[in-house]
Amino acid sequence: SASISAYLASKNLPPKQEWLQSFMPTVRPSTPIQALQKTALFRMLATDIQTSVTRSATTCLPTKISNPSVKETKLPGPLTVQLLDIEDIGRSRWSQVEAIEARERGETTKGREVIRIVPDENASERNTSEEAKSCGPHKLLLQDAAGTLVYGFEVNPIAEISLQMSIGSKLVLRDVTVARGICLLEPQCVELLGGKVDTWDQKRRSEMKERL
């Protein structure tokens, strides 16, 4: 378990002892260590980090990070947060509703032309690529292992950030500027670890049109 703990810590996901103790009995003792490490990482990325990641001054956001009276401060990191919500503020909410309804009808667009998609094994890929073209900038609601919330704003385009991101995705923040309580996100400051908390992701997608 020590090697697994060290491996997860190297990914900026230092595990709680309780999480490790619940993880170890679920794997075979004869499993090669590299396979154990990969399995542990996969499962960690599927958890709520409030229940799985050790809380400390170096792994958590400052408790008053969202204070709008603080003009500017630096968040050195690295620290890991999870995505609770994301919005493309470069598109009107109505245009996003129309895009969702078009996908529900099995349609997508190319310029002004409406293209009918015939359901097949590639349909989900086409819909995914179309939705992934959210132009941004994006506003993200982020949470640390202690439950502290902060909004992140995409100042410069970050390739990995789009509406296709799964809720519960883990991100590592480094040297992020916090201005008036908002994290200013730039490519060099953000590392996407991935992951997803299934129940959160399904709930958000099922409610997305109504919320918009």
PyMOL CGO cylinders between C-alpha atoms (Angstrom):
from pymol import cmd
from pymol.cgo import CYLINDER

trace = [
    CYLINDER, 0.00, 0.00, 0.00, 2.97, 2.33, 0.55, 0.3, 1, 1, 1, 1, 1, 1,
    CYLINDER, 2.97, 2.33, 0.55, 3.96, 2.14, -3.11, 0.3, 1, 1, 1, 1, 1, 1,
    CYLINDER, 3.96, 2.14, -3.11, 0.38, 2.78, -4.19, 0.3, 1, 1, 1, 1, 1, 1,
    CYLINDER, 0.38, 2.78, -4.19, 0.15, 5.76, -1.85, 0.3, 1, 1, 1, 1, 1, 1,
    CYLINDER, 0.15, 5.76, -1.85, 3.41, 7.18, -3.21, 0.3, 1, 1, 1, 1, 1, 1,
    CYLINDER, 3.41, 7.18, -3.21, 2.26, 6.65, -6.80, 0.3, 1, 1, 1, 1, 1, 1,
    CYLINDER, 2.26, 6.65, -6.80, -1.04, 8.46, -6.21, 0.3, 1, 1, 1, 1, 1, 1,
    CYLINDER, -1.04, 8.46, -6.21, 0.76, 11.26, -4.39, 0.3, 1, 1, 1, 1, 1, 1,
    CYLINDER, 0.76, 11.26, -4.39, 3.02, 11.67, -7.43, 0.3, 1, 1, 1, 1, 1, 1,
    CYLINDER, 3.02, 11.67, -7.43, -0.17, 12.32, -9.43, 0.3, 1, 1, 1, 1, 1, 1,
    CYLINDER, -0.17, 12.32, -9.43, -1.16, 14.96, -6.87, 0.3, 1, 1, 1, 1, 1, 1,
    CYLINDER, -1.16, 14.96, -6.87, -3.82, 12.65, -5.40, 0.3, 1, 1, 1, 1, 1, 1,
    CYLINDER, -3.82, 12.65, -5.40, -2.43, 11.75, -1.95, 0.3, 1, 1, 1, 1, 1, 1,
    CYLINDER, -2.43, 11.75, -1.95, -4.93, 9.17, -0.67, 0.3, 1, 1, 1, 1, 1, 1,
    CYLINDER, -4.93, 9.17, -0.67, -6.58, 9.02, 2.71, 0.3, 1, 1, 1, 1, 1, 1,
    CYLINDER, -6.58, 9.02, 2.71, -5.66, 5.95, 4.74, 0.3, 1, 1, 1, 1, 1, 1,
    CYLINDER, -5.66, 5.95, 4.74, -9.34, 4.99, 4.92, 0.3, 1, 1, 1, 1, 1, 1,
    CYLINDER, -9.34, 4.99, 4.92, -9.56, 4.99, 1.13, 0.3, 1, 1, 1, 1, 1, 1,
    CYLINDER, -9.56, 4.99, 1.13, -6.43, 2.87, 0.80, 0.3, 1, 1, 1, 1, 1, 1,
    CYLINDER, -6.43, 2.87, 0.80, -7.72, 0.41, 3.38, 0.3, 1, 1, 1, 1, 1, 1,
    CYLINDER, -7.72, 0.41, 3.38, -10.97, 0.00, 1.46, 0.3, 1, 1, 1, 1, 1, 1,
    CYLINDER, -10.97, 0.00, 1.46, -9.14, -0.32, -1.87, 0.3, 1, 1, 1, 1, 1, 1,
    CYLINDER, -9.14, -0.32, -1.87, -6.57, -3.00, -0.95, 0.3, 1, 1, 1, 1, 1, 1,
    CYLINDER, -6.57, -3.00, -0.95, -9.01, -5.86, -0.18, 0.3, 1, 1, 1, 1, 1, 1,
    CYLINDER, -9.01, -5.86, -0.18, -10.65, -5.41, -3.60, 0.3, 1, 1, 1, 1, 1, 1,
    CYLINDER, -10.65, -5.41, -3.60, -7.53, -6.45, -5.56, 0.3, 1, 1, 1, 1, 1, 1,
    CYLINDER, -7.53, -6.45, -5.56, -5.62, -9.72, -5.72, 0.3, 1, 1, 1, 1, 1, 1,
    CYLINDER, -5.62, -9.72, -5.72, -2.36, -9.80, -3.74, 0.3, 1, 1, 1, 1, 1, 1,
    CYLINDER, -2.36, -9.80, -3.74, -0.66, -11.42, -6.73, 0.3, 1, 1, 1, 1, 1, 1,
    CYLINDER, -0.66, -11.42, -6.73, -1.46, -8.47, -9.03, 0.3, 1, 1, 1, 1, 1, 1,
    CYLINDER, -1.46, -8.47, -9.03, 1.71, -6.81, -10.38, 0.3, 1, 1, 1, 1, 1, 1,
    CYLINDER, 1.71, -6.81, -10.38, 2.47, -3.51, -8.66, 0.3, 1, 1, 1, 1, 1, 1,
    CYLINDER, 2.47, -3.51, -8.66, 2.18, -1.45, -11.86, 0.3, 1, 1, 1, 1, 1, 1,
    CYLINDER, 2.18, -1.45, -11.86, -1.28, -2.86, -12.51, 0.3, 1, 1, 1, 1, 1, 1,
    CYLINDER, -1.28, -2.86, -12.51, -2.26, -2.11, -8.90, 0.3, 1, 1, 1, 1, 1, 1,
    CYLINDER, -2.26, -2.11, -8.90, -1.09, 1.48, -9.28, 0.3, 1, 1, 1, 1, 1, 1,
    CYLINDER, -1.09, 1.48, -9.28, -3.05, 1.98, -12.51, 0.3, 1, 1, 1, 1, 1, 1,
    CYLINDER, -3.05, 1.98, -12.51, -6.17, 0.44, -10.98, 0.3, 1, 1, 1, 1, 1, 1,
    CYLINDER, -6.17, 0.44, -10.98, -5.85, 2.65, -7.90, 0.3, 1, 1, 1, 1, 1, 1,
    CYLINDER, -5.85, 2.65, -7.90, -5.50, 5.75, -10.08, 0.3, 1, 1, 1, 1, 1, 1,
    CYLINDER, -5.50, 5.75, -10.08, -8.52, 4.80, -12.19, 0.3, 1, 1, 1, 1, 1, 1,
    CYLINDER, -8.52, 4.80, -12.19, -10.67, 4.29, -9.10, 0.3, 1, 1, 1, 1, 1, 1,
    CYLINDER, -10.67, 4.29, -9.10, -9.40, 7.44, -7.42, 0.3, 1, 1, 1, 1, 1, 1,
    CYLINDER, -9.40, 7.44, -7.42, -10.35, 9.50, -10.48, 0.3, 1, 1, 1, 1, 1, 1,
    CYLINDER, -10.35, 9.50, -10.48, -13.89, 8.09, -10.19, 0.3, 1, 1, 1, 1, 1, 1,
    CYLINDER, -13.89, 8.09, -10.19, -14.31, 9.20, -6.57, 0.3, 1, 1, 1, 1, 1, 1,
    CYLINDER, -14.31, 9.20, -6.57, -15.40, 12.35, -4.81, 0.3, 1, 1, 1, 1, 1, 1,
    CYLINDER, -15.40, 12.35, -4.81, -12.01, 13.70, -3.66, 0.3, 1, 1, 1, 1, 1, 1,
    CYLINDER, -12.01, 13.70, -3.66, -13.65, 14.85, -0.43, 0.3, 1, 1, 1, 1, 1, 1,
    CYLINDER, -13.65, 14.85, -0.43, -13.78, 11.18, 0.55, 0.3, 1, 1, 1, 1, 1, 1,
    CYLINDER, -13.78, 11.18, 0.55, -10.51, 9.96, -0.97, 0.3, 1, 1, 1, 1, 1, 1,
    CYLINDER, -10.51, 9.96, -0.97, -7.82, 12.67, -0.96, 0.3, 1, 1, 1, 1, 1, 1,
    CYLINDER, -7.82, 12.67, -0.96, -5.84, 13.72, 2.12, 0.3, 1, 1, 1, 1, 1, 1,
    CYLINDER, -5.84, 13.72, 2.12, -6.63, 17.26, 3.25, 0.3, 1, 1, 1, 1, 1, 1,
    CYLINDER, -6.63, 17.26, 3.25, -3.70, 19.53, 4.03, 0.3, 1, 1, 1, 1, 1, 1,
    CYLINDER, -3.70, 19.53, 4.03, -2.52, 23.08, 3.48, 0.3, 1, 1, 1, 1, 1, 1,
    CYLINDER, -2.52, 23.08, 3.48, -0.77, 21.95, 0.30, 0.3, 1, 1, 1, 1, 1, 1,
    CYLINDER, -0.77, 21.95, 0.30, -3.68, 19.96, -1.18, 0.3, 1, 1, 1, 1, 1, 1,
    CYLINDER, -3.68, 19.96, -1.18, -6.53, 22.38, -0.44, 0.3, 1, 1, 1, 1, 1, 1,
    CYLINDER, -6.53, 22.38, -0.44, -7.61, 25.81, -1.60, 0.3, 1, 1, 1, 1, 1, 1,
    CYLINDER, -7.61, 25.81, -1.60, -7.39, 28.72, 0.85, 0.3, 1, 1, 1, 1, 1, 1,
    CYLINDER, -7.39, 28.72, 0.85, -10.72, 28.83, 2.69, 0.3, 1, 1, 1, 1, 1, 1,
    CYLINDER, -10.72, 28.83, 2.69, -11.29, 32.49, 1.71, 0.3, 1, 1, 1, 1, 1, 1,
    CYLINDER, -11.29, 32.49, 1.71, -10.22, 32.06, -1.91, 0.3, 1, 1, 1, 1, 1, 1,
    CYLINDER, -10.22, 32.06, -1.91, -13.54, 33.44, -3.24, 0.3, 1, 1, 1, 1, 1, 1,
    CYLINDER, -13.54, 33.44, -3.24, -13.26, 36.71, -1.35, 0.3, 1, 1, 1, 1, 1, 1,
    CYLINDER, -13.26, 36.71, -1.35, -14.01, 39.41, -3.98, 0.3, 1, 1, 1, 1, 1, 1,
    CYLINDER, -14.01, 39.41, -3.98, -12.28, 42.12, -1.95, 0.3, 1, 1, 1, 1, 1, 1,
    CYLINDER, -12.28, 42.12, -1.95, -8.85, 40.55, -2.60, 0.3, 1, 1, 1, 1, 1, 1,
    CYLINDER, -8.85, 40.55, -2.60, -7.66, 42.17, -5.82, 0.3, 1, 1, 1, 1, 1, 1,
    CYLINDER, -7.66, 42.17, -5.82, -5.10, 39.54, -6.80, 0.3, 1, 1, 1, 1, 1, 1,
    CYLINDER, -5.10, 39.54, -6.80, -3.16, 36.66, -5.28, 0.3, 1, 1, 1, 1, 1, 1,
    CYLINDER, -3.16, 36.66, -5.28, -1.20, 33.67, -6.53, 0.3, 1, 1, 1, 1, 1, 1,
    CYLINDER, -1.20, 33.67, -6.53, -2.10, 30.03, -5.95, 0.3, 1, 1, 1, 1, 1, 1,
    CYLINDER, -2.10, 30.03, -5.95, 1.23, 28.16, -6.23, 0.3, 1, 1, 1, 1, 1, 1,
    CYLINDER, 1.23, 28.16, -6.23, -0.08, 24.58, -6.03, 0.3, 1, 1, 1, 1, 1, 1,
    CYLINDER, -0.08, 24.58, -6.03, 0.07, 21.98, -7.26, 0.3, 1, 1, 1, 1, 1, 1,
    CYLINDER, 0.07, 21.98, -7.26, -3.34, 21.10, -5.89, 0.3, 1, 1, 1, 1, 1, 1,
    CYLINDER, -3.34, 21.10, -5.89, -6.12, 18.96, -7.24, 0.3, 1, 1, 1, 1, 1, 1,
    CYLINDER, -6.12, 18.96, -7.24, -9.72, 20.04, -7.70, 0.3, 1, 1, 1, 1, 1, 1,
    CYLINDER, -9.72, 20.04, -7.70, -12.76, 18.37, -9.22, 0.3, 1, 1, 1, 1, 1, 1,
    CYLINDER, -12.76, 18.37, -9.22, -15.20, 19.78, -11.75, 0.3, 1, 1, 1, 1, 1, 1,
    CYLINDER, -15.20, 19.78, -11.75, -18.77, 20.28, -10.49, 0.3, 1, 1, 1, 1, 1, 1,
    CYLINDER, -18.77, 20.28, -10.49, -20.10, 22.32, -13.40, 0.3, 1, 1, 1, 1, 1, 1,
    CYLINDER, -20.10, 22.32, -13.40, -19.01, 23.94, -16.65, 0.3, 1, 1, 1, 1, 1, 1,
    CYLINDER, -19.01, 23.94, -16.65, -20.61, 26.57, -18.85, 0.3, 1, 1, 1, 1, 1, 1,
    CYLINDER, -20.61, 26.57, -18.85, -19.66, 27.91, -22.27, 0.3, 1, 1, 1, 1, 1, 1,
    CYLINDER, -19.66, 27.91, -22.27, -20.16, 31.64, -21.75, 0.3, 1, 1, 1, 1, 1, 1,
    CYLINDER, -20.16, 31.64, -21.75, -19.12, 32.39, -25.32, 0.3, 1, 1, 1, 1, 1, 1,
    CYLINDER, -19.12, 32.39, -25.32, -22.47, 31.05, -26.58, 0.3, 1, 1, 1, 1, 1, 1,
    CYLINDER, -22.47, 31.05, -26.58, -25.95, 32.19, -25.67, 0.3, 1, 1, 1, 1, 1, 1,
    CYLINDER, -25.95, 32.19, -25.67, -27.92, 29.79, -23.50, 0.3, 1, 1, 1, 1, 1, 1,
    CYLINDER, -27.92, 29.79, -23.50, -30.62, 29.61, -26.18, 0.3, 1, 1, 1, 1, 1, 1,
    CYLINDER, -30.62, 29.61, -26.18, -28.12, 28.47, -28.83, 0.3, 1, 1, 1, 1, 1, 1,
    CYLINDER, -28.12, 28.47, -28.83, -26.95, 25.75, -26.42, 0.3, 1, 1, 1, 1, 1, 1,
    CYLINDER, -26.95, 25.75, -26.42, -30.57, 24.60, -25.93, 0.3, 1, 1, 1, 1, 1, 1,
    CYLINDER, -30.57, 24.60, -25.93, -31.02, 24.46, -29.71, 0.3, 1, 1, 1, 1, 1, 1,
    CYLINDER, -31.02, 24.46, -29.71, -27.83, 22.38, -30.05, 0.3, 1, 1, 1, 1, 1, 1,
    CYLINDER, -27.83, 22.38, -30.05, -29.09, 19.92, -27.43, 0.3, 1, 1, 1, 1, 1, 1,
    CYLINDER, -29.09, 19.92, -27.43, -32.48, 19.62, -29.16, 0.3, 1, 1, 1, 1, 1, 1,
    CYLINDER, -32.48, 19.62, -29.16, -30.81, 19.10, -32.53, 0.3, 1, 1, 1, 1, 1, 1,
    CYLINDER, -30.81, 19.10, -32.53, -28.76, 16.24, -31.07, 0.3, 1, 1, 1, 1, 1, 1,
    CYLINDER, -28.76, 16.24, -31.07, -31.93, 14.76, -29.59, 0.3, 1, 1, 1, 1, 1, 1,
    CYLINDER, -31.93, 14.76, -29.59, -33.42, 14.77, -33.11, 0.3, 1, 1, 1, 1, 1, 1,
    CYLINDER, -33.42, 14.77, -33.11, -30.27, 13.20, -34.50, 0.3, 1, 1, 1, 1, 1, 1,
    CYLINDER, -30.27, 13.20, -34.50, -29.27, 16.35, -36.37, 0.3, 1, 1, 1, 1, 1, 1,
    CYLINDER, -29.27, 16.35, -36.37, -26.11, 18.41, -36.51, 0.3, 1, 1, 1, 1, 1, 1,
    CYLINDER, -26.11, 18.41, -36.51, -25.11, 21.44, -38.56, 0.3, 1, 1, 1, 1, 1, 1,
    CYLINDER, -25.11, 21.44, -38.56, -22.44, 22.34, -41.07, 0.3, 1, 1, 1, 1, 1, 1,
    CYLINDER, -22.44, 22.34, -41.07, -22.52, 26.07, -41.65, 0.3, 1, 1, 1, 1, 1, 1,
    CYLINDER, -22.52, 26.07, -41.65, -26.23, 26.77, -42.22, 0.3, 1, 1, 1, 1, 1, 1,
    CYLINDER, -26.23, 26.77, -42.22, -26.91, 23.27, -43.55, 0.3, 1, 1, 1, 1, 1, 1,
    CYLINDER, -26.91, 23.27, -43.55, -28.75, 20.80, -41.33, 0.3, 1, 1, 1, 1, 1, 1,
    CYLINDER, -28.75, 20.80, -41.33, -27.38, 17.28, -41.62, 0.3, 1, 1, 1, 1, 1, 1,
    CYLINDER, -27.38, 17.28, -41.62, -29.48, 14.32, -40.56, 0.3, 1, 1, 1, 1, 1, 1,
    CYLINDER, -29.48, 14.32, -40.56, -27.36, 11.70, -38.77, 0.3, 1, 1, 1, 1, 1, 1,
    CYLINDER, -27.36, 11.70, -38.77, -28.30, 8.09, -39.36, 0.3, 1, 1, 1, 1, 1, 1,
    CYLINDER, -28.30, 8.09, -39.36, -27.88, 6.17, -36.09, 0.3, 1, 1, 1, 1, 1, 1,
    CYLINDER, -27.88, 6.17, -36.09, -24.87, 3.89, -36.31, 0.3, 1, 1, 1, 1, 1, 1,
    CYLINDER, -24.87, 3.89, -36.31, -21.78, 3.04, -34.34, 0.3, 1, 1, 1, 1, 1, 1,
    CYLINDER, -21.78, 3.04, -34.34, -20.18, 6.35, -35.35, 0.3, 1, 1, 1, 1, 1, 1,
    CYLINDER, -20.18, 6.35, -35.35, -23.12, 8.57, -34.42, 0.3, 1, 1, 1, 1, 1, 1,
    CYLINDER, -23.12, 8.57, -34.42, -22.01, 9.16, -30.86, 0.3, 1, 1, 1, 1, 1, 1,
    CYLINDER, -22.01, 9.16, -30.86, -18.54, 10.10, -32.08, 0.3, 1, 1, 1, 1, 1, 1,
    CYLINDER, -18.54, 10.10, -32.08, -19.99, 12.67, -34.49, 0.3, 1, 1, 1, 1, 1, 1,
    CYLINDER, -19.99, 12.67, -34.49, -22.20, 14.17, -31.81, 0.3, 1, 1, 1, 1, 1, 1,
    CYLINDER, -22.20, 14.17, -31.81, -19.28, 14.25, -29.42, 0.3, 1, 1, 1, 1, 1, 1,
    CYLINDER, -19.28, 14.25, -29.42, -17.01, 16.05, -31.88, 0.3, 1, 1, 1, 1, 1, 1,
    CYLINDER, -17.01, 16.05, -31.88, -19.75, 18.55, -32.67, 0.3, 1, 1, 1, 1, 1, 1,
    CYLINDER, -19.75, 18.55, -32.67, -20.47, 19.31, -29.02, 0.3, 1, 1, 1, 1, 1, 1,
    CYLINDER, -20.47, 19.31, -29.02, -16.74, 19.48, -28.21, 0.3, 1, 1, 1, 1, 1, 1,
    CYLINDER, -16.74, 19.48, -28.21, -16.45, 22.51, -30.49, 0.3, 1, 1, 1, 1, 1, 1,
    CYLINDER, -16.45, 22.51, -30.49, -17.78, 24.77, -27.76, 0.3, 1, 1, 1, 1, 1, 1,
    CYLINDER, -17.78, 24.77, -27.76, -16.02, 28.03, -28.49, 0.3, 1, 1, 1, 1, 1, 1,
    CYLINDER, -16.02, 28.03, -28.49, -15.52, 29.23, -24.94, 0.3, 1, 1, 1, 1, 1, 1,
    CYLINDER, -15.52, 29.23, -24.94, -14.39, 30.90, -22.87, 0.3, 1, 1, 1, 1, 1, 1,
    CYLINDER, -14.39, 30.90, -22.87, -15.64, 28.49, -20.24, 0.3, 1, 1, 1, 1, 1, 1,
    CYLINDER, -15.64, 28.49, -20.24, -16.57, 29.05, -16.62, 0.3, 1, 1, 1, 1, 1, 1,
    CYLINDER, -16.57, 29.05, -16.62, -15.88, 26.10, -14.32, 0.3, 1, 1, 1, 1, 1, 1,
    CYLINDER, -15.88, 26.10, -14.32, -17.14, 25.42, -10.81, 0.3, 1, 1, 1, 1, 1, 1,
    CYLINDER, -17.14, 25.42, -10.81, -14.29, 23.69, -8.96, 0.3, 1, 1, 1, 1, 1, 1,
    CYLINDER, -14.29, 23.69, -8.96, -14.08, 21.98, -5.57, 0.3, 1, 1, 1, 1, 1, 1,
    CYLINDER, -14.08, 21.98, -5.57, -11.14, 20.81, -3.47, 0.3, 1, 1, 1, 1, 1, 1,
    CYLINDER, -11.14, 20.81, -3.47, -10.79, 17.89, -1.06, 0.3, 1, 1, 1, 1, 1, 1,
    CYLINDER, -10.79, 17.89, -1.06, -12.10, 20.00, 1.83, 0.3, 1, 1, 1, 1, 1, 1,
    CYLINDER, -12.10, 20.00, 1.83, -15.24, 20.98, -0.09, 0.3, 1, 1, 1, 1, 1, 1,
    CYLINDER, -15.24, 20.98, -0.09, -14.13, 24.59, -0.74, 0.3, 1, 1, 1, 1, 1, 1,
    CYLINDER, -14.13, 24.59, -0.74, -15.66, 25.95, -3.95, 0.3, 1, 1, 1, 1, 1, 1,
    CYLINDER, -15.66, 25.95, -3.95, -14.23, 28.42, -6.44, 0.3, 1, 1, 1, 1, 1, 1,
    CYLINDER, -14.23, 28.42, -6.44, -15.05, 29.49, -9.99, 0.3, 1, 1, 1, 1, 1, 1,
    CYLINDER, -15.05, 29.49, -9.99, -12.40, 29.20, -12.68, 0.3, 1, 1, 1, 1, 1, 1,
    CYLINDER, -12.40, 29.20, -12.68, -12.47, 31.35, -15.82, 0.3, 1, 1, 1, 1, 1, 1,
    CYLINDER, -12.47, 31.35, -15.82, -10.69, 30.29, -19.02, 0.3, 1, 1, 1, 1, 1, 1,
    CYLINDER, -10.69, 30.29, -19.02, -8.59, 33.37, -19.84, 0.3, 1, 1, 1, 1, 1, 1,
    CYLINDER, -8.59, 33.37, -19.84, -6.81, 31.73, -22.78, 0.3, 1, 1, 1, 1, 1, 1,
    CYLINDER, -6.81, 31.73, -22.78, -8.12, 28.66, -24.65, 0.3, 1, 1, 1, 1, 1, 1,
    CYLINDER, -8.12, 28.66, -24.65, -7.20, 25.35, -22.98, 0.3, 1, 1, 1, 1, 1, 1,
    CYLINDER, -7.20, 25.35, -22.98, -7.45, 22.43, -25.41, 0.3, 1, 1, 1, 1, 1, 1,
    CYLINDER, -7.45, 22.43, -25.41, -8.73, 19.95, -22.83, 0.3, 1, 1, 1, 1, 1, 1,
    CYLINDER, -8.73, 19.95, -22.83, -11.55, 22.18, -21.57, 0.3, 1, 1, 1, 1, 1, 1,
    CYLINDER, -11.55, 22.18, -21.57, -14.91, 21.86, -23.34, 0.3, 1, 1, 1, 1, 1, 1,
    CYLINDER, -14.91, 21.86, -23.34, -18.52, 21.03, -22.58, 0.3, 1, 1, 1, 1, 1, 1,
    CYLINDER, -18.52, 21.03, -22.58, -17.57, 17.39, -23.17, 0.3, 1, 1, 1, 1, 1, 1,
    CYLINDER, -17.57, 17.39, -23.17, -15.66, 17.29, -19.89, 0.3, 1, 1, 1, 1, 1, 1,
    CYLINDER, -15.66, 17.29, -19.89, -17.19, 14.84, -17.44, 0.3, 1, 1, 1, 1, 1, 1,
    CYLINDER, -17.19, 14.84, -17.44, -18.51, 16.13, -14.14, 0.3, 1, 1, 1, 1, 1, 1,
    CYLINDER, -18.51, 16.13, -14.14, -16.14, 14.89, -11.47, 0.3, 1, 1, 1, 1, 1, 1,
    CYLINDER, -16.14, 14.89, -11.47, -13.09, 15.33, -13.73, 0.3, 1, 1, 1, 1, 1, 1,
    CYLINDER, -13.09, 15.33, -13.73, -9.93, 16.05, -11.75, 0.3, 1, 1, 1, 1, 1, 1,
    CYLINDER, -9.93, 16.05, -11.75, -7.65, 18.99, -12.59, 0.3, 1, 1, 1, 1, 1, 1,
    CYLINDER, -7.65, 18.99, -12.59, -4.31, 20.02, -11.11, 0.3, 1, 1, 1, 1, 1, 1,
    CYLINDER, -4.31, 20.02, -11.11, -3.75, 23.76, -10.68, 0.3, 1, 1, 1, 1, 1, 1,
    CYLINDER, -3.75, 23.76, -10.68, -0.28, 25.34, -10.62, 0.3, 1, 1, 1, 1, 1, 1,
    CYLINDER, -0.28, 25.34, -10.62, 0.72, 29.01, -10.30, 0.3, 1, 1, 1, 1, 1, 1,
    CYLINDER, 0.72, 29.01, -10.30, -2.84, 30.19, -10.90, 0.3, 1, 1, 1, 1, 1, 1,
    CYLINDER, -2.84, 30.19, -10.90, -3.68, 33.86, -10.46, 0.3, 1, 1, 1, 1, 1, 1,
    CYLINDER, -3.68, 33.86, -10.46, -6.80, 34.46, -8.36, 0.3, 1, 1, 1, 1, 1, 1,
    CYLINDER, -6.80, 34.46, -8.36, -8.42, 37.83, -9.05, 0.3, 1, 1, 1, 1, 1, 1,
    CYLINDER, -8.42, 37.83, -9.05, -11.45, 39.04, -7.10, 0.3, 1, 1, 1, 1, 1, 1,
    CYLINDER, -11.45, 39.04, -7.10, -12.22, 35.47, -6.03, 0.3, 1, 1, 1, 1, 1, 1,
    CYLINDER, -12.22, 35.47, -6.03, -11.96, 33.92, -9.52, 0.3, 1, 1, 1, 1, 1, 1,
    CYLINDER, -11.96, 33.92, -9.52, -9.19, 31.54, -10.68, 0.3, 1, 1, 1, 1, 1, 1,
    CYLINDER, -9.19, 31.54, -10.68, -7.81, 32.74, -14.02, 0.3, 1, 1, 1, 1, 1, 1,
    CYLINDER, -7.81, 32.74, -14.02, -7.12, 29.57, -15.99, 0.3, 1, 1, 1, 1, 1, 1,
    CYLINDER, -7.12, 29.57, -15.99, -4.41, 29.40, -18.65, 0.3, 1, 1, 1, 1, 1, 1,
    CYLINDER, -4.41, 29.40, -18.65, -2.88, 26.40, -20.46, 0.3, 1, 1, 1, 1, 1, 1,
    CYLINDER, -2.88, 26.40, -20.46, 0.36, 26.42, -18.47, 0.3, 1, 1, 1, 1, 1, 1,
    CYLINDER, 0.36, 26.42, -18.47, -1.56, 26.47, -15.18, 0.3, 1, 1, 1, 1, 1, 1,
    CYLINDER, -1.56, 26.47, -15.18, -3.94, 23.54, -15.70, 0.3, 1, 1, 1, 1, 1, 1,
    CYLINDER, -3.94, 23.54, -15.70, -3.32, 19.80, -16.02, 0.3, 1, 1, 1, 1, 1, 1,
    CYLINDER, -3.32, 19.80, -16.02, -6.32, 17.59, -16.72, 0.3, 1, 1, 1, 1, 1, 1,
    CYLINDER, -6.32, 17.59, -16.72, -6.12, 14.22, -14.96, 0.3, 1, 1, 1, 1, 1, 1,
    CYLINDER, -6.12, 14.22, -14.96, -9.52, 13.10, -16.23, 0.3, 1, 1, 1, 1, 1, 1,
    CYLINDER, -9.52, 13.10, -16.23, -11.96, 10.86, -14.42, 0.3, 1, 1, 1, 1, 1, 1,
    CYLINDER, -11.96, 10.86, -14.42, -15.67, 11.11, -13.80, 0.3, 1, 1, 1, 1, 1, 1,
    CYLINDER, -15.67, 11.11, -13.80, -18.15, 10.66, -10.97, 0.3, 1, 1, 1, 1, 1, 1,
    CYLINDER, -18.15, 10.66, -10.97, -20.90, 8.80, -12.83, 0.3, 1, 1, 1, 1, 1, 1,
    CYLINDER, -20.90, 8.80, -12.83, -23.88, 9.87, -10.72, 0.3, 1, 1, 1, 1, 1, 1,
    CYLINDER, -23.88, 9.87, -10.72, -22.89, 13.54, -10.90, 0.3, 1, 1, 1, 1, 1, 1,
    CYLINDER, -22.89, 13.54, -10.90, -22.27, 13.41, -14.64, 0.3, 1, 1, 1, 1, 1, 1,
    CYLINDER, -22.27, 13.41, -14.64, -25.55, 11.67, -15.45, 0.3, 1, 1, 1, 1, 1, 1,
    CYLINDER, -25.55, 11.67, -15.45, -27.53, 14.09, -13.28, 0.3, 1, 1, 1, 1, 1, 1,
    CYLINDER, -27.53, 14.09, -13.28, -25.98, 17.17, -14.91, 0.3, 1, 1, 1, 1, 1, 1,
    CYLINDER, -25.98, 17.17, -14.91, -26.55, 15.89, -18.45, 0.3, 1, 1, 1, 1, 1, 1,
    CYLINDER, -26.55, 15.89, -18.45, -30.16, 14.93, -17.73, 0.3, 1, 1, 1, 1, 1, 1,
    CYLINDER, -30.16, 14.93, -17.73, -30.88, 18.37, -16.25, 0.3, 1, 1, 1, 1, 1, 1,
    CYLINDER, -30.88, 18.37, -16.25, -28.77, 20.47, -18.61, 0.3, 1, 1, 1, 1, 1, 1,
    CYLINDER, -28.77, 20.47, -18.61, -31.49, 21.62, -21.01, 0.3, 1, 1, 1, 1, 1, 1,
    CYLINDER, -31.49, 21.62, -21.01, -33.86, 22.56, -18.19, 0.3, 1, 1, 1, 1, 1, 1,
    CYLINDER, -33.86, 22.56, -18.19, -31.12, 24.52, -16.42, 0.3, 1, 1, 1, 1, 1, 1,
    CYLINDER, -31.12, 24.52, -16.42, -30.19, 26.43, -19.58, 0.3, 1, 1, 1, 1, 1, 1,
]
cmd.load_cgo(trace, "trace")
